[in-house]
Amino acid sequence: MYDDLKKYIIIIVGILIMIISIKTCDNNDFYKNIRVIDNANRIDVLVNKNYKLKSDFIPNNLVKLNLKYSTDDKYMVEEAAYNFEKLSEEAYKKNYKIIAVSTYRSYQYQEKLFNYYAKTKGMDYALSCSAKPGHSEHQTGLAVDVMGSNEDYDLFEQAKEFNWMKKNAYKYGFILRYPKGKEKITGFKYEPWHYRYVGTKIAKEIYKKKITLEEYFK
């Protein structure tokens, strides 16, 4: 009975957090005055609800991740892939497991994904947890969603790898892209599993200052 009550409380808390996240993402400036990105192959490119990639953009130098560090065939920009594999290998040596579950996505894939969320869970939910096509970092080939040894990226925060990743990812050029409490800045709910490659110099500054990529460019 205790276990059933505990599970019920966890579910209720999860629903409340989701509702709060959706509300805190409410910003009338998102998806307005949109700028199309011309230099999209830059490692430090800013992609969000106001900066959009072209529909035909495909990153240069996409390479396949070693299957030791990914669930199946996953592609990232070569520099990002190299450093993600270094990160994952170092984690492996310390008895941690950092696995890529989602990396590069085409414009067309993102379009289908966003429409799916909008249709099945409503537009408010879709806007809080998924980017409109052209506005997803995954199209850059620089973003990665990860899972740990509990093998569920949605529950990555509960995995033993979470704290290690949060404290060490910047050393390999990755940042936690959508931190807790920054929803009004990023436009997205807290995503403990979503990391973005920006290079070690920028990643270190963002980590030390506890800021977002948007705040870095201000």
C-alpha positions in Angstrom: 0.0 0.0 0.0 2.8 2.4 0.9 4.5 1.7 -2.5 1.2 2.4 -4.3 0.8 5.7 -2.4 4.4 6.7 -3.2 3.9 6.0 -6.9 0.7 8.1 -6.9 2.4 11.0 -5.2 5.3 10.9 -7.8 2.8 10.9 -10.6 0.9 13.9 -9.1 4.1 15.8 -8.5 5.2 15.1 -12.1 1.9 16.5 -13.5 2.2 19.6 -11.3 5.8 20.2 -12.5 4.7 19.8 -16.1 1.8 22.4 -15.6 4.2 24.8 -14.0 6.8 24.4 -16.7 4.2 25.1 -19.4 3.0 28.2 -17.6 6.6 29.5 -17.1 7.4 29.1 -20.8 4.6 31.5 -21.7 6.3 34.5 -23.4 4.6 36.6 -26.0 7.9 37.3 -27.7 8.6 33.7 -28.6 8.1 32.8 -32.3 7.9 36.5 -33.2 10.3 38.7 -35.1 12.0 35.5 -36.3 15.4 35.7 -37.9 16.6 33.1 -40.4 20.1 31.8 -39.6 22.7 32.2 -42.4 25.8 30.9 -40.6 24.2 27.7 -39.4 27.4 25.6 -39.5 29.0 27.6 -36.6 29.7 25.6 -33.5 28.2 28.4 -31.4 25.1 28.9 -33.5 22.1 30.0 -31.6 18.9 28.2 -32.5 15.7 28.9 -30.5 12.1 30.1 -30.9 13.3 33.3 -32.5 16.3 32.1 -34.6 15.3 29.7 -37.3 17.2 27.3 -39.5 16.3 27.0 -43.2 14.2 24.0 -44.1 16.9 22.6 -46.4 19.8 23.0 -44.0 21.9 19.9 -43.3 25.0 20.3 -41.2 28.4 19.7 -42.7 30.5 16.8 -41.6 27.9 14.6 -40.0 29.4 11.4 -38.7 27.9 8.3 -37.1 28.5 7.8 -33.4 30.1 4.6 -32.2 27.4 2.2 -31.2 29.0 1.8 -27.8 27.8 5.3 -27.1 24.4 5.4 -28.8 21.2 3.4 -29.0 21.4 2.9 -32.8 22.6 4.8 -35.8 22.9 8.4 -34.5 24.7 11.3 -36.3 26.4 14.4 -35.0 28.7 17.0 -36.5 32.2 15.5 -36.4 33.7 17.8 -33.7 30.7 17.3 -31.5 30.6 13.5 -32.1 34.3 13.2 -31.2 33.9 15.0 -28.0 30.7 13.2 -27.0 32.5 9.9 -27.5 35.4 11.2 -25.3 32.8 12.2 -22.6 31.0 8.8 -22.8 34.3 6.9 -22.6 35.5 8.8 -19.6 32.1 8.1 -17.9 32.4 4.4 -18.8 35.8 4.3 -17.1 34.1 5.6 -13.9 31.4 3.0 -14.1 28.8 5.4 -15.6 26.8 5.0 -18.8 26.1 8.0 -21.0 24.2 7.0 -24.1 22.9 9.1 -27.0 19.2 8.5 -27.7 18.6 11.4 -30.1 21.0 13.5 -32.1 20.6 15.0 -35.5 17.1 15.4 -36.8 16.1 16.8 -40.2 13.6 19.6 -40.6 11.0 17.2 -41.9 11.5 14.8 -38.9 11.1 17.7 -36.5 8.0 18.8 -38.3 6.4 15.4 -37.9 7.4 15.3 -34.2 6.0 18.7 -33.3 2.8 18.0 -35.1 2.5 14.7 -33.3 2.8 16.4 -29.9 0.3 19.1 -30.9 -2.2 16.5 -32.1 -1.9 14.1 -29.2 -1.1 16.3 -26.2 -2.3 19.8 -27.3 -0.5 22.9 -28.6 0.5 24.2 -25.2 2.3 21.0 -24.4 3.9 20.9 -27.8 5.2 24.5 -27.5 6.7 23.7 -24.0 8.6 20.6 -24.9 9.2 20.5 -28.6 10.5 23.0 -31.1 8.7 24.0 -34.3 10.5 22.8 -37.4 13.5 24.9 -38.1 13.7 25.9 -34.5 15.2 22.7 -33.1 18.8 22.5 -32.1 18.8 18.9 -33.2 18.8 20.0 -36.8 22.3 21.5 -36.2 23.8 18.1 -35.4 25.2 19.6 -32.2 22.5 18.5 -29.7 22.2 15.2 -28.0 19.5 13.7 -25.7 21.1 11.2 -23.3 20.1 8.4 -21.0 21.9 6.7 -18.2 22.1 3.3 -16.7 18.3 3.4 -15.8 17.8 3.4 -19.6 15.1 6.1 -19.7 16.1 9.6 -20.9 12.8 11.0 -19.4 14.1 9.8 -16.1 17.8 10.8 -16.6 17.7 13.1 -13.6 17.1 10.0 -11.5 20.0 8.1 -13.0 23.3 7.9 -11.1 24.9 9.5 -14.2 23.0 12.8 -13.9 25.2 14.6 -11.4 28.4 13.4 -13.1 27.1 14.7 -16.4 26.0 18.0 -15.0 29.4 18.6 -13.4 31.6 17.3 -16.1 30.0 17.9 -19.5 31.4 21.3 -19.9 34.9 19.9 -19.9 34.1 18.2 -23.3 32.3 21.3 -24.7 28.7 20.4 -23.8 26.2 22.5 -21.8 22.9 21.6 -20.2 20.8 23.5 -22.7 17.5 23.9 -20.9 18.2 24.3 -17.2 15.6 24.5 -14.4 14.4 28.0 -13.6 15.4 29.4 -17.1 12.2 28.5 -18.9 11.3 32.2 -19.6 14.7 32.7 -21.2 15.0 29.5 -23.3 11.3 29.0 -24.0 11.4 25.3 -23.1 10.7 23.4 -20.0 13.5 21.9 -17.9 15.2 19.1 -19.8 17.9 17.4 -17.8 18.7 15.0 -20.7 19.3 17.6 -23.4 22.9 18.7 -24.0 24.4 21.0 -26.6 27.9 21.1 -28.0 29.3 24.7 -28.0 33.1 24.0 -27.6 35.0 24.0 -24.4 35.7 27.7 -24.1 32.0 28.7 -24.2 30.8 25.7 -22.3 33.2 26.5 -19.4 31.9 30.1 -19.2 28.3 29.1 -19.3 28.9 26.4 -16.6 30.8 28.8 -14.3 28.3 31.6 -14.6 25.2 29.3 -14.5 23.7 30.9 -17.5 22.0 29.8 -20.8 23.3 30.2 -24.3 20.8 33.0 -24.8 22.3 34.9 -21.8 25.8 34.2 -23.1 25.1 36.1 -26.3 23.4 39.1 -24.7 
